[in-house]
Amino acid sequence: MAAGKGRMSRLLKITRKNILTCALLILAICDLNALPGRKADEPELLFLFKNAYPDVEFNSKYDMEAGDWLIKVTSARLNGTHTKTTELYWSDSRFLPREELKNSENYRKMLYLYSFKIPEPSEFTEDDIIRIKQFTSTENRRNGAIEPPFLYDAIYDTGTRESTEQQIVKIDFLTKSINIHKKIEAPMKRISKKIMALSKQPELQPFFSTLSRTDGYAWRSVRDTKSKSFHSLGLAIDILPRGYYQKVIYWGWQKQLRPDDWYLTPVSKRWTPPEKLIEAFAEEGFIWGGTWIVWDNMHFEYRPELIAYKEYCENNPHR
Ligand SMILES: [Zn+2]
């Protein structure tokens, strides 16, 4: 009997505990639902931007009226003497101002899966080729969705040519000099130092002996498109060797020469920077243009959120 009674009281205890847990849970749900405009979790991927830009503040709150997350982006301005806050909406990683929310289809998502691997033309299927032709058609480049500039303009104060040029600094880089946005001065100097320390290695000697130019800031849009080039922000770097080793370096120039099959140009016929340079850039948050479908083998740009997104997708393959 005593054993039975003990079992019963244990059961009662468990049941009471369960009821209490359920009640608390219901209370919690009701409580949350009772609060208008409650702050639920932030957009799942906003943390990637917070980590990628640690000197920028991202404060989010849900805007019931707009039906989207409003994010206040606060960034230091000229020499850090004052800050500026810009209000942008998440819009599935597009960071749009309120008036552009209705036009979200005109903008690309800022997060896309960047690959470190060069697509191999000999493995392209017919469908791949149709997609490549569509993506690179003059019509799509002129009128397709563009890179949303608003978050970058908020972070880097690059909304106008005048405000941008106040942020441009000239630094020594790989035996040359280059104009870049001052916010990437520190990572650029670290890359240069690391690669210069390796300059005597046989693997890097041909690169240094043929290095002709390093180009950074230039106020312009991406060729044939309405997108503002990363060069316009001072966040892109072109590295050009003399004569390109008789290889091709940019898809657009090859398309002019071979309009029908430029995309089949073998990887071995494209000039490629040393692997160590690509790695050094990636470690500092820069992507290389050589793995894009519209390959641009001279080009690097500062996109720490894309490096972080790639790592996130690799660690969360089922999301
Ligand atoms: Zn470039």
Residues whose N, C-alpha, C, O or C-beta is under 5 A from the ligand:
A	BS01	ZN	A236 I237 D238 H299
